[in-house]
Structure formats: structure tokens, C-alpha cells
Amino acid sequence: MNPSTLIGIVASVLLLGVVLFFSAEDPRLFLDIPSLAIVLVGTLAATFISYPLSEVVRIFGLIRTVVRREHLYTSHDIEDLVAISRTWMSGNIRAVEAALENVSNPFLKTGVQLVIDMTPEEDIIDLLEWRIARLRAKEYAEAQLFRVMANYAPAFGMLGTLIGLVNLLFLLGDGDMTSVGRHMALALMTTFYGVLFANLLFKPVAVKLERRTEQRVALMNMVLQGISMMCQKRSPTLMRETLNSFVAEFQDEINDGSSRRPQAQAQS
């Protein structure tokens, strides 16, 4: 599991546990099935109306992506590029093709294959930049899905509050304090659930996905730079130093104040 996600989950559970233990006479009062159903079912219903089915069903897979510990093997890709470039400069195309079979990064593999097919550099750059733009747009839409859900959840929490208040007003004349208390709890708990899910689940998942996209796009741009240098038959040593500097600058811009280790594996 991703360490930061695990820490966040544990901290959230501890926070809620401490708050309920010290502030509630009975923590079970905060478990209200009708309120929970209004928020969750309402949020999912609005999401299904807003997005195609094929996109909504990916929600659970995206949550697994956030929870899973994912590595971006930056140093491995740099070494692959340098080794292939060195072989390419020697003129042994068969050796390059053999080395390409062991490359696990499909973006890198596509770029190198285009180079050995003698595709013009401008066409290679255009194609790879298009793939980067497509990935950025696709993953931005995935993160936006959770931001939309974060907007819906408090709205349905307010809807539940209005339902509880309407029922409460009808019961005030009867003087049945048990029913009054039950409907008042429904009115307040839906707002609680809406705010909780929006700020402790949906928004954090969206931010995590956006952060993951930033790192993946930076890695792809690094590979793009390496492919461009390979097309120009630049020195493999120069390529290594340039790409290491590229990664160091990326880490400095994205992780301000973090340790600059160019060949460390970047993880989401």
C-alpha cells in the first residue's frame, strides 16, 4: 500500500475515533443508515447521470490505484535509453531491436522503434507529445470525476437535512419528542456524512490522481528528451547527465525541499 495513503487512512480513523469517543455519549448515534444512504446513493445517482457508464464503473479501480504503491522507474528508464543509444551509435540495429524487447516502458519502446525505423525527428516528437497530451487529458478527467462527486456529496447532505427539517416541522405539533429527535438526527447526520465523504475521500483521491499524473507526465517528457537526443546521435554520456539533471529539476519543482537524488525511483 502507498505509505502516505496508509498514514492518511490511519490518521482519519484515529481522529474520528477520538472525536466520537470524547464528544458523544453513544458513538453508535453517529451511525445512521438512512442518512448514509441519502448521501451515497444520491451522489452515485448524480454521478451516473453526469458521466457515461464506462467512466463511472472505473471509480473502484481508480481508488485501488491511489491505495496501491506505484513506482516510476526513472533511473531504469534512463539506463535503458543510454544503453540503447550507445548501441544505436555503433550502427548495430539488430542489437538495438534485441535490447528493445527487454524494455518495459511502452512509451520509451515506441519512441526508440520510431527512431530505428528512420522516422523524421519532427514526426516522432509530434506523436510522442500527442500521447503525453492524451494521457494528461484522460487522467485529468478521472481526477475530475472525484471532484464532481466531492461537490455532489455535501449537496445531498443538505437535501437530507431539508427532508429531516420538513418531517420535524410536521411532528412539532404532536409533541412526540422521540420522533422529533429522530428526524432532527436525520437532518444533521446527512450534512455530517456529506462533508465527511467530500473532504476525507473524494477530494483527497482527486488530488492524489492529479499528483500521479504530474509525475507520469514528467517521466514521459524526460523520455521524450532522451528520444530527441538519440535522433540527433548525441553522446550517451551527455544523454545520461542531461536526463539526470531533468529528473533533479523535476523533483525540485514538484517536491520543494526534498532530497535531490536524480537516480532515486520516483514513487506516487
C-alpha positions in Angstrom: 0.0 0.0 0.0 1.1 3.6 -0.7 2.7 4.8 2.6 1.1 8.3 2.5 -2.3 6.8 1.8 -1.9 4.4 4.7 -0.9 7.2 7.0 -3.9 9.3 5.9 -6.3 6.4 6.5 -5.0 5.6 9.9 -4.9 9.2 10.9 -8.5 9.7 9.7 -9.8 6.7 11.6 -8.0 7.7 14.8 -9.3 11.3 14.5 -12.9 10.2 14.1 -12.5 7.6 16.9 -11.1 10.1 19.3 -13.7 12.7 18.5 -16.6 10.3 18.8 -15.2 8.7 22.0 -14.8 12.0 23.8 -17.7 14.1 22.4 -20.5 11.6 22.0 -22.5 9.9 24.8 -23.0 7.0 22.5 -20.8 6.7 19.3 -23.4 4.5 17.7 -25.6 7.6 17.4 -23.3 8.7 14.5 -24.2 5.5 12.5 -27.5 6.4 10.7 -28.3 4.2 7.8 -30.9 6.5 6.2 -28.6 9.5 6.3 -25.7 7.4 4.8 -28.0 6.1 2.1 -29.2 9.6 1.1 -25.6 10.8 0.7 -24.0 7.8 -1.0 -26.9 6.7 -3.2 -27.6 10.3 -4.2 -24.0 11.0 -5.0 -23.7 7.9 -7.1 -27.0 8.5 -8.9 -26.0 12.1 -9.8 -22.6 10.8 -11.0 -24.2 8.1 -13.2 -26.4 10.8 -14.7 -23.4 13.1 -15.3 -21.0 10.5 -16.8 -21.1 7.6 -19.2 -21.4 4.2 -17.5 -17.9 3.1 -18.8 -16.3 6.0 -16.8 -18.3 5.6 -13.6 -17.5 1.9 -13.2 -13.8 2.8 -13.1 -14.2 4.5 -9.8 -13.2 1.4 -7.7 -10.3 0.7 -10.0 -9.1 4.3 -9.5 -9.4 4.0 -5.7 -7.2 0.9 -5.9 -4.7 2.9 -7.9 -4.5 5.5 -5.2 -4.1 2.9 -2.5 -1.6 0.8 -4.4 2.1 1.7 -4.1 3.3 2.6 -7.6 6.9 3.1 -8.7 8.0 5.1 -11.7 11.3 3.5 -12.6 13.0 6.7 -13.6 16.6 5.6 -13.2 15.9 2.3 -15.0 14.4 4.2 -18.0 17.4 6.5 -18.1 19.8 3.5 -18.2 17.7 1.8 -20.9 17.9 4.9 -23.1 21.6 5.4 -22.6 22.4 1.7 -23.3 20.2 1.7 -26.4 21.6 5.0 -27.6 25.2 3.6 -27.3 24.2 0.5 -29.3 22.4 2.7 -31.9 25.5 4.9 -32.4 27.5 1.7 -33.1 25.2 1.0 -36.1 24.1 -2.4 -34.8 20.4 -2.2 -35.5 19.7 -5.8 -34.7 21.3 -5.4 -31.2 19.0 -2.3 -30.7 15.9 -4.3 -31.6 17.0 -7.1 -29.3 17.6 -4.6 -26.4 14.2 -3.1 -27.2 12.4 -6.4 -26.4 13.6 -6.1 -22.8 12.2 -2.5 -22.3 9.1 -2.4 -20.1 8.1 1.2 -20.7 5.8 1.2 -23.7 6.2 5.0 -24.3 10.0 4.5 -24.5 9.7 1.5 -26.6 7.5 3.3 -29.1 10.0 6.2 -29.4 13.0 4.0 -29.9 11.2 1.9 -32.5 10.3 5.0 -34.5 14.0 6.1 -34.3 15.3 2.8 -35.7 12.6 3.0 -38.4 14.2 6.2 -39.5 11.2 8.3 -38.8 11.9 12.1 -39.0 12.5 13.6 -35.6 9.7 16.2 -36.0 7.2 13.4 -36.6 8.5 11.4 -33.6 8.2 14.4 -31.3 4.7 15.3 -32.6 3.5 11.7 -32.0 5.0 11.4 -28.5 3.7 14.9 -27.5 0.3 13.8 -28.7 0.5 10.7 -26.5 1.5 12.8 -23.5 -1.4 15.2 -24.1 -3.8 12.3 -24.4 -2.6 10.8 -21.1 -2.8 14.1 -19.3 -6.4 14.7 -20.6 -7.5 11.2 -19.8 -6.2 11.2 -16.2 -7.4 14.8 -15.6 -10.9 13.6 -16.5 -10.5 10.7 -14.0 -9.5 13.1 -11.2 -12.3 15.5 -12.2 -14.8 12.7 -11.7 -13.9 12.6 -8.0 -14.0 16.4 -7.7 -17.6 16.3 -9.1 -18.5 13.7 -6.5 -17.0 15.9 -3.8 -19.4 18.6 -5.0 -22.4 16.3 -5.0 -21.9 14.8 -1.5 -22.5 18.0 0.5 -25.4 18.9 -1.7 -27.1 15.6 -0.9 -26.2 16.1 2.7 -28.1 19.3 2.6 -31.0 17.5 0.8 -31.2 15.1 3.7 -31.2 18.0 6.1 -34.1 19.6 4.4 -36.0 16.3 4.4 -35.4 15.9 8.2 -36.5 19.5 8.9 -39.7 19.1 6.9 -40.6 16.0 8.8 -39.6 17.7 12.0 -42.0 20.6 11.4 -44.9 18.2 10.8 -44.1 16.5 14.1 -43.7 19.6 16.3 -47.4 19.9 16.8 -47.8 16.3 18.1 -45.2 16.8 20.9 -43.7 13.4 20.4 -40.1 14.2 21.4 -38.8 10.7 20.3 -39.9 11.3 16.8 -38.7 14.9 16.9 -35.2 13.8 18.0 -35.0 11.0 15.4 -35.8 13.4 12.5 -33.5 16.1 13.9 -30.7 13.5 13.9 -31.5 12.6 10.3 -31.4 16.3 9.4 -27.9 16.8 10.9 -26.3 13.5 10.1 -26.8 13.8 6.4 -24.8 17.0 6.4 -22.1 15.3 8.5 -21.8 12.4 6.1 -21.8 14.7 3.0 -18.9 16.9 4.4 -17.1 13.8 5.6 -17.1 11.9 2.3 -16.3 15.1 0.3 -13.3 16.1 2.3 -12.0 12.8 3.5 -12.5 10.6 0.5 -13.4 12.2 -2.8 -11.2 15.3 -2.8 -8.1 13.5 -1.4 -8.5 10.8 -4.2 -8.7 13.6 -6.8 -5.6 15.3 -5.5 -3.7 12.0 -5.4 -4.6 11.2 -9.0 -3.6 14.7 -10.2 -0.3 14.3 -8.4 0.3 10.9 -10.0 -0.4 12.4 -13.4 2.1 15.2 -12.8 4.8 12.6 -12.1 3.9 10.4 -15.0 3.9 13.3 -17.5 7.3 14.5 -16.2 8.7 11.0 -16.7 7.3 10.9 -20.3 8.8 14.3 -21.0 12.1 13.0 -19.8 11.9 10.0 -22.2 10.9 12.4 -25.0 14.0 14.4 -24.4 16.1 11.3 -24.5 14.5 10.1 -27.8 15.2 13.6 -29.3 18.9 13.3 -28.3 19.0 9.8 -29.7 17.7 11.1 -33.0 20.5 13.7 -33.0 23.0 11.0 -32.1 24.2 12.9 -29.1 26.8 11.3 -26.7 25.3 8.7 -24.4 27.2 10.2 -21.5 25.7 13.6 -22.3 22.3 12.0 -22.5 22.7 10.5 -19.1 23.8 13.7 -17.5 21.0 15.7 -19.2 18.3 13.3 -18.2 19.6 13.1 -14.6 19.5 16.9 -14.5 16.0 16.8 -15.9 14.8 14.5 -13.1 16.6 16.5 -10.5 14.9 19.7 -11.7 11.5 17.9 -11.8 11.9 16.7 -8.2 12.9 20.2 -7.0 9.8 21.7 -8.7 7.3 19.1 -7.6 8.9 18.2 -4.2 10.2 21.5 -2.9 12.7 21.0 -0.2 13.0 17.2 -0.7 16.3 15.4 -1.1 17.6 15.6 -4.7 18.7 12.2 -5.7 18.4 12.0 -9.5 18.6 8.3 -9.8 16.1 7.5 -7.0 12.9 5.9 -8.1 10.1 8.4 -8.1 7.0 7.0 -6.5 3.5 8.2 -6.5 
